[in-house]
């Protein structure tokens, strides 16, 4: 899994993409993060990699439009995506602060958070 905000050099990205079955590119639907995603996707295209899929994370809840807008734009460009989005939830912050998986947090939305990652994991293993 790679964070678009870190944008490795082209040579490093080539080594990463060739050394894995599927490179998971994490993307947050926010202006600056989307700029990084565009650069990452262009680099993947330039090196000829097709072994990647974008996972949208920290997706805000409706009626905020950023998540659906980014998904629609990526689909229109033919970018491979996970079918599930990882929602923006306080349960993730609580888990990080406690140093535990989100499934162990006492929060009413913790199971929703955990199920989103489980769905992504299942999709990942059906791809490789």
C-alpha positions as a Markdown table, in Angstrom:
| # | Residue | x | y | z |
|---|---|---|---|---|
| 1 | Unk | 0.0 | 0.0 | 0.0 |
| 2 | Unk | 1.3 | 3.4 | -0.9 |
| 3 | Unk | 0.2 | 6.8 | 0.1 |
| 4 | Unk | -0.2 | 9.3 | -2.7 |
| 5 | Unk | 1.1 | 12.1 | -0.5 |
| 6 | Unk | 4.6 | 10.4 | -0.4 |
| 7 | Unk | 5.0 | 10.2 | -4.2 |
| 8 | Unk | 8.2 | 8.1 | -4.5 |
| 9 | Unk | 10.6 | 8.8 | -7.4 |
| 10 | Unk | 9.8 | 7.1 | -10.7 |
| 11 | Unk | 12.6 | 4.5 | -10.4 |
| 12 | Unk | 11.4 | 3.6 | -6.9 |
| 13 | Unk | 7.8 | 3.3 | -8.0 |
| 14 | Unk | 8.9 | 1.0 | -10.8 |
| 15 | Unk | 10.7 | -1.3 | -8.4 |
| 16 | Unk | 7.7 | -1.2 | -6.0 |
| 17 | Unk | 5.2 | -2.0 | -8.7 |
| 18 | Unk | 7.3 | -4.8 | -10.3 |
| 19 | Unk | 7.9 | -6.3 | -6.9 |
| 20 | Unk | 4.3 | -6.9 | -5.9 |
| 21 | Unk | 1.1 | -8.5 | -7.2 |
| 22 | Unk | -1.0 | -5.4 | -6.7 |
| 23 | Unk | 0.0 | -2.0 | -5.6 |
| 24 | Unk | -2.7 | -0.4 | -3.5 |
| 25 | Unk | -2.7 | 3.4 | -4.0 |
| 26 | Unk | -4.4 | 5.1 | -1.1 |
| 27 | Unk | -6.3 | 8.3 | -2.1 |
| 28 | Unk | -8.1 | 10.9 | 0.0 |
| 29 | Unk | -10.8 | 12.9 | -1.7 |
| 30 | Unk | -9.4 | 16.4 | -1.0 |
| 31 | Unk | -7.9 | 18.9 | -3.4 |
| 32 | Unk | -4.2 | 18.7 | -2.4 |
| 33 | Unk | -4.4 | 14.9 | -2.0 |
| 34 | Unk | -6.0 | 14.6 | -5.4 |
| 35 | Unk | -3.2 | 16.6 | -6.9 |
| 36 | Unk | -0.8 | 14.0 | -5.5 |
| 37 | Unk | -2.9 | 11.2 | -6.8 |
| 38 | Unk | -2.9 | 12.6 | -10.3 |
| 39 | Unk | 0.9 | 12.8 | -10.3 |
| 40 | Unk | 1.1 | 9.2 | -8.9 |
| 41 | Unk | -1.2 | 7.9 | -11.6 |
| 42 | Unk | 0.7 | 9.7 | -14.3 |
| 43 | Unk | 4.0 | 8.1 | -13.0 |
| 44 | Unk | 2.4 | 4.7 | -13.0 |
| 45 | Unk | 1.2 | 5.2 | -16.6 |
| 46 | Unk | 4.7 | 6.5 | -17.6 |
| 47 | Unk | 6.4 | 3.4 | -16.3 |
| 48 | Unk | 3.8 | 1.1 | -17.9 |
| 49 | Unk | 2.5 | -0.3 | -14.6 |
| 50 | Unk | -1.0 | -1.9 | -14.7 |
| 51 | Unk | -0.7 | -3.7 | -11.3 |
| 52 | Unk | -2.3 | -1.1 | -9.1 |
| 53 | Unk | -5.7 | -0.2 | -7.8 |
| 54 | Unk | -6.9 | 3.0 | -6.0 |
| 55 | Unk | -8.5 | 2.7 | -2.5 |
| 56 | Unk | -10.4 | 5.8 | -1.5 |
| 57 | Unk | -10.0 | 6.5 | 2.2 |
| 58 | Unk | -11.2 | 9.2 | 4.6 |
| 59 | Unk | -14.3 | 9.6 | 2.4 |
| 60 | Unk | -16.6 | 12.1 | 4.0 |
| 61 | Unk | -20.2 | 11.2 | 4.6 |
| 62 | Unk | -23.1 | 12.5 | 2.4 |
| 63 | Unk | -24.1 | 15.1 | 1.5 |
| 64 | Unk | -20.4 | 16.0 | 1.0 |
| 65 | Unk | -19.7 | 15.4 | -2.7 |
| 66 | Unk | -15.9 | 14.8 | -2.7 |
| 67 | Unk | -15.9 | 11.0 | -2.5 |
| 68 | Unk | -18.5 | 10.4 | -5.2 |
| 69 | Unk | -17.0 | 13.1 | -7.4 |
| 70 | Unk | -13.5 | 11.6 | -7.2 |
| 71 | Unk | -14.8 | 8.1 | -7.8 |
| 72 | Unk | -16.7 | 9.2 | -10.9 |
| 73 | Unk | -13.7 | 11.1 | -12.3 |
| 74 | Unk | -11.4 | 8.1 | -11.8 |
| 75 | Unk | -13.9 | 5.7 | -13.4 |
| 76 | Unk | -14.3 | 8.1 | -16.3 |
| 77 | Unk | -10.5 | 8.0 | -16.8 |
| 78 | Unk | -10.4 | 4.2 | -16.6 |
| 79 | Unk | -8.5 | 4.1 | -13.3 |
| 80 | Unk | -8.9 | 0.7 | -11.5 |
| 81 | Unk | -10.6 | 1.2 | -8.1 |
| 82 | Unk | -11.7 | -0.8 | -5.1 |
| 83 | Unk | -15.4 | -1.1 | -5.0 |
| 84 | Unk | -15.5 | -0.1 | -1.3 |
| 85 | Unk | -14.6 | 3.3 | 0.1 |
| 86 | Unk | -13.1 | 3.7 | 3.6 |
| 87 | Unk | -15.2 | 6.2 | 5.4 |
| 88 | Unk | -13.9 | 9.1 | 7.4 |
| 89 | Unk | -14.9 | 8.1 | 11.0 |
| 90 | Unk | -13.7 | 9.1 | 14.5 |
| 91 | Unk | -13.4 | 5.5 | 15.3 |
| 92 | Unk | -10.2 | 5.4 | 13.3 |
| 93 | Unk | -8.7 | 8.2 | 15.4 |
| 94 | Unk | -9.8 | 6.5 | 18.6 |
| 95 | Unk | -8.1 | 3.3 | 17.5 |
| 96 | Unk | -4.9 | 5.0 | 16.6 |
| 97 | Unk | -4.8 | 6.9 | 19.9 |
| 98 | Unk | -5.4 | 3.6 | 21.8 |
| 99 | Unk | -2.9 | 1.6 | 19.6 |
| 100 | Unk | -5.5 | -1.0 | 18.8 |
| 101 | Unk | -7.3 | -2.2 | 15.6 |
| 102 | Unk | -10.5 | -0.2 | 14.9 |
| 103 | Unk | -12.5 | -3.4 | 15.6 |
| 104 | Unk | -11.5 | -3.1 | 19.3 |
| 105 | Unk | -12.6 | 0.5 | 19.8 |
| 106 | Unk | -15.7 | 1.3 | 21.9 |
| 107 | Unk | -17.5 | 3.4 | 19.3 |
| 108 | Unk | -20.8 | 2.8 | 17.6 |
| 109 | Unk | -19.2 | 3.2 | 14.2 |
| 110 | Unk | -16.2 | 1.0 | 14.8 |
| 111 | Unk | -17.8 | -2.1 | 13.2 |
| 112 | Unk | -18.7 | 0.0 | 10.1 |
| 113 | Unk | -15.0 | 1.0 | 9.9 |
| 114 | Unk | -13.8 | -2.5 | 10.3 |
| 115 | Unk | -16.2 | -3.9 | 7.8 |
| 116 | Unk | -15.0 | -1.4 | 5.2 |
| 117 | Unk | -11.4 | -2.7 | 5.5 |
| 118 | Unk | -12.6 | -6.3 | 5.6 |
| 119 | Unk | -14.4 | -5.7 | 2.3 |
| 120 | Unk | -11.3 | -4.1 | 0.8 |
| 121 | Unk | -9.2 | -7.0 | 2.0 |
| 122 | Unk | -11.5 | -9.6 | 0.5 |
| 123 | Unk | -11.4 | -7.7 | -2.8 |
| 124 | Unk | -7.7 | -7.6 | -2.7 |
| 125 | Unk | -7.4 | -11.3 | -2.3 |
| 126 | Unk | -9.8 | -12.0 | -5.1 |
| 127 | Unk | -7.6 | -9.9 | -7.4 |
| 128 | Unk | -4.2 | -11.5 | -6.7 |
